[in-house]
Amino acid sequence: MDLNIVAAGQYEPLRIGAIGAGLAMERLHWPALSRLRNHVVPVAFAEPSDASASRFHGETDLPESARYTDYHQMLDRADVE
């Protein structure tokens, strides 16, 4: 990868799927990912807990359809890189 292109922002952001939306995502990963919006775009997440998923939805713009209870199914999405 040409780092000059990356620095100039001449590329598409990486579309990611997150496995887990609990405490680590809430306090560590999501704050960092939020600051990287030009580089990383969350498109889906896998979380079996309804409570954790609900909190994560409250922090993101992801639709309800972006949530999976089984991470294997989430990883099968064509838009998760």
Number of C-alpha atoms within 10 A of each C-alpha: 5 6 8 9 10 13 9 8 12 9 11 11 15 16 14 16 22 20 19 20 24 16 13 10 17 16 11 10 13 19 12 12 15 15 10 12 12 13 15 15 17 21 21 23 26 21 20 17 12 11 12 17 21 14 14 22 17 10 13 11 11 15 10 11 9 15 24 21 16 13 18 11 10 21 19 10 12 7 14 17 11
